[in-house]
Amino acid sequence: MPVKFYEDLGAFKLFLLDCGLLGCMVGASASQMLIGDNVFTEFKGTFTKQFVLQQFAAMSVPVYYWSSETTSAEIDFVIQTDERVIPVEVKAEVNVRSRSMAEYIKKHPAQNLRGLRISMLGYRDQEWMENIPLYGVQKYFGAEV
């Protein structure tokens, strides 16, 4: 900490302003976007990560991205609260293997990190990581919904 000190402006991902723009760009109909969880299965991780980023933006949470220089591992978002740094992985389905998260935590042992996975599963507390459901992002961070 602070995470901003380690910011590398050459390592970034691009996102849109909101999920509706993403749906429009790919030609998805409004019904496909709004009915059921179809959008999460069709767009897989792209739409889900966009949705989570919007939740962070609504709470004015600065987000960062991490990728390994030696492997294909990457962390979708790295955020900092007053108390800790939280590596965040977003999974679109119930397959929630987190190899990149494990690598990131192992690579930074002095920080005593505990990861956060946001997925279609319910709440699950593991020793090294918590899983929260997609709809619970703002509540997890204490934002008024």
Disulfide bonds with the S-S distance in Angstrom:
none
